[in-house]
Structures are given as C-alpha cells and as structure tokens.
Amino acid sequence: MYATREKRIEAVYSRMLEESAATGLPKTFKTDLTKHDRTAIESSGGEPFAWYLYDGGTHLVWPSSKGVADLVRAVTEAGVGIWYSWDGSKLTVLANQSGVVSFLTDGEED
C-alpha cells in the first residue's frame, strides 16, 4: 500500500494514463479521464474503485455506490471497453461484469 494519500492518487492516475495510452481509449470525451476522473480520485483520496475505459469515455464506480450490479451492467452497455479495479495499490484488468461486482461488493451483491 502506498504510504501517503498523495502518492496513492498519483500512482493510480499514472497507471490510468498509461492504460489509456496503451489502448488508445477513450477516443471521445477524453476529459472524462483528464479532468473528471482525476478530480473524483483526488476527492476520494485514491480509495478503491472500479474503472471502465471505453471508446466513448470512462466511468468510475465506487464500492459505496447504490445498486452496484445494476450500475455496472448499465455502464458496460455504454460501449465495448475494459474494466479495471484499483484496490488502493494496483490497477488490475477485470475479466467480466461479475468480477467487477464481486470486487466492489466483496462478493456480496447489494
């Protein structure tokens, strides 16, 4: 785990920028990543979340979100993309929607 809040925020945001560059995503609504995601991550202190990177932008989903399973399903329908989890120390690709829901709910759907 990163020692400070600032290091944790910088670590995740750097990894997100790397993934964006490697995948060429998002193609549109790039400020989702460069402005909105950065602001949300700073507000949360870099706490765990799931991140959806797709051609039309990005979405962040927090463990505290209401209706996580429905929200994950709706976000995934926005376009073909890649789900990631940030556990507070590393960014990991998640294989599918159920993996995202499990990560966000500790295996207990809401």
CORCOR-V523750 format. One record per pair of residues at least 6 apart in sequence whose C-alpha atoms are under 8 Angstrom apart, sorted by the first residue. I is the first residue (numbers start at 1). GAP is how many residues later the second one is. Records with the same first field share a line. If there is no record, write none. Layout:
I: GAP / GAP
//
This chain:
1: 7 / 87 / 88
2: 6 / 86 / 87
5: 40 / 41
6: 39
8: 37 / 38 / 80 / 81
9: 32 / 33 / 36 / 37
11: 78
12: 34 / 74 / 77 / 78 / 79
13: 25 / 28
15: 76
16: 75
17: 16
20: 6 / 33
25: 28 / 29 / 30 / 32
26: 27 / 28 / 29 / 30 / 31 / 32
27: 27 / 28 / 29 / 30
28: 27 / 28 / 29
29: 27 / 28
30: 27
31: 26
32: 25 / 26 / 27
33: 24 / 25
37: 21 / 22 / 23
41: 6
46: 42
47: 39 / 40 / 41
48: 14 / 15 / 37 / 38 / 39 / 40
49: 11 / 12 / 13 / 14 / 36 / 37 / 38 / 55
50: 10 / 11 / 12 / 33 / 34 / 35 / 36 / 50 / 53 / 54
51: 7 / 8 / 9 / 10 / 32 / 33 / 34 / 35
52: 6 / 7 / 8 / 23 / 24 / 29 / 30 / 31 / 32
53: 6 / 28 / 29 / 30
54: 25 / 26 / 27 / 28
55: 24 / 25 / 26
56: 22 / 23
59: 16
61: 7 / 10 / 11
62: 42
63: 41 / 42
66: 44
67: 43
68: 33 / 36 / 37 / 41 / 42
69: 32 / 40 / 41
72: 25 / 28 / 29
73: 24
76: 21
82: 11 / 12
83: 10 / 11 / 12 / 13 / 14 / 17
84: 7 / 8 / 9 / 10 / 16
85: 6 / 7 / 8 / 9 / 15 / 18
86: 6
94: 6
101: 6 / 8
102: 6 / 7
//
